[in-house]
């Protein structure tokens, strides 16, 4: 157990992503904290922390993924339990920040749920937040506590370089993702193209036309998440129509809900690179098109640096 003036470093996790939590602890060389989570017959959740956390620097790992409501509530209850057990500092480690797409009012009489989740985490007792690739960077401003928003890009760029793909071009699937795609293109030393997309209703998108020349090139679509894969398949088909040689994709968060598995399996896309911020659904675990990279070393190193009060930003220099 590592110690400093912040007290012992203690890592706990909810039930959303146990494999990632174990991998993070292996990297840090610390045991995963003991806790018991029980659901009553009506699905009410009870959390019991089964070891002493008094004065400890506690990190709670939980992705707010499917079922998002359950995992969010579980996280809040665990934070409350740790706070009432006299933990010195509690850091919410959210590899995937659920509800992040609800970050602004796009029509009258709708909520800004990303802000609500931030308030809930603070009210429960969170002192700091650690997350990966927020859907919108401004969500950091919804908090009145420190937020470290890590980038999975370095993990994925290293893998993409190793593929040795010739005549590569990075694709942003919409105007909102241009900054992310440009960063990928810069690190890979390749050009950038943008897909002009129109979204009529949630989870449904129509790719209209491509800004940039993709003819004869290997297209690599870069996004922060893939949900139902509707946008991905529309983008793939549009790129192939415009003469792209083949299409690949990468994302930080493999949400893969609803018809995603069927769409990906039946599409002409070659490969999809994603990280383990969200566990893959059973329908896609053995899909040869999907390659999962682990962010456990990135999160583990960041947790150690936060605990030791060292620079986090230097990880990306």
MOTA-V842703 format. One line per field, one symbol per residue. psi: psi as a letter, one per 40 degrees, with the letter a starting at -180 (. if undefined). burial: + if it has 16 or more other C-alpha atoms within 10 Angstrom, else -. A space follows every 10 residues. Layout:
psi=???
burial=???
This chain:
psi=hiiaeeaihh hiiaedgddd dddddddefi ihihihhhhi deehhhhhhf iheheighhh hhhgihhddd dddddddddd dddeefhdhh hhhgdhgied egeiheiifi igdddddddd ddddehdihh ihgidhdedd eeieihhhhi hedddddddd deefhifihh hheiddeddd dddddddefi iiihhhihhd iiehihhcih hiheheihhh hhidihceed dddddddddd deeidihiii idhgdgibed dddddeiehd ihhiifdhii ideedeheeh hhiheddddd dddddddefi hddede.
burial=------++++ ++++-+++-+ +++++--+-- -++------- ------+-+- --++++++++ ++++++---+ ++++++++++ +++-+-++++ ++++++++++ -++------- -+++++++-- ++-+++++++ ++++++--++ --+---++++ +++-++---- -------+++ ++++--++-+ ++-++--+-- +++++++--- ----+++--+ --++--++++ ++++++++++ ++++++++++ ---+++++++ ++++++---+ +-++----++ ++++++++++ ---+-----+ -+++++++++ ++++-++--- -+-----
